[in-house]
Amino acid sequence: MTERDEPAPRGGGAWNTGTHADFFAYYEKESDSEAARQRFAAIQATLLRLLGRPQRALAVADIGCGAGTQCRLWAQHGHQVHGADINAALVELGRQRAAQAGLAIDFAVASATALPWPDQSMDLCIAPELLEHVADWQGVLAELVRVLKPGGALFLSTSNRLCPRQQEFTLPMYSWYPGFVKRRVVALALSTRPELAGYAVYPAVHWFTFYGLRDHLAARGVVSLDRFDMMDVSGRGVLVRAALGLIRALPPLRLLAHVATSYTVLLGVKESCGGNTAHAGGASHTPEA
């Protein structure tokens, strides 16, 4: 997940993710870690369950694919995988790793706001931890919807404006800061105070709620599920199932549950041509927070 707009220069020299040695070395190592593989495997398991465990091969797009760890996971399960990232060096590393594994993956150097694939060509678009870092987040969502087939699904995970706990910045309750303060903090993090963003090369510049993303996507013909709609209660205890049932049934309780979770998760399903939408659980109808 390395798709980013270039930030202001830090210390007088512009960051270039294609050539910056420390940035490349970090993602080269992190992308091949056991933690990364487990995280992507958990995302895949959740999506396959929600999509009804399809037996056919899906056309899967990984946006902000980096070195292609998630791409390889889907390709190993027989799916037709396409990866896009703006970082040419990491895309080339992804190609090399796919070739070594004997996997045919279509990698492209491209921005998330200008995806290289035709309209209605993908069954599934995956973009975890991407949206908060791209200036034109509306353009990203427009592209995801454009390339999705009718009935196709998109998966997002991103920052949560409702929750005071977050990992992007070291400042307490940063999610709740007003926009003009956040913009000032980002400017400082990119210049004289990099420790404010944990020395991240590309700190988050946007903060979202599920409700806002849901409404934005609804205007583009996408029905969205939140993390609570997506949860699997099989094998869980009676108390967990009861608590989740209450959260799903009571909008104020669902809102409080969102406040308690540090990042936003969304699964959107694009309406079919006839106006019907593929079903993957019960959609939330809680008003915008």
Secondary structure, 3 states (H helix, E strand, C coil): CCCCCCCCCECCECCCCCCCHHHHHHHHHHCCCHHHHHHHHHHHHHHHHHCCCCCCCCEEEEECCCCCHHHHHHHHCCCEEEEEECCHHHHHHHHHHHHHCCCCCEEEECCCCCCCCCCCCEEEEEEECCHHHCCCHHHHHHHHHHHEEEEEEEEEEEEECCCCCCCCCCCCCHHHCCHHHHHHHHHHHCCCCHHHHCCCCCCCCCCECHHHHHHHHHCCCEEEEEHHHHCCCCCCCHHHHHHHHHHHHCHHHHHHHHHCCCEEEEEEEEECCCCCECCCCCCCCCCCC
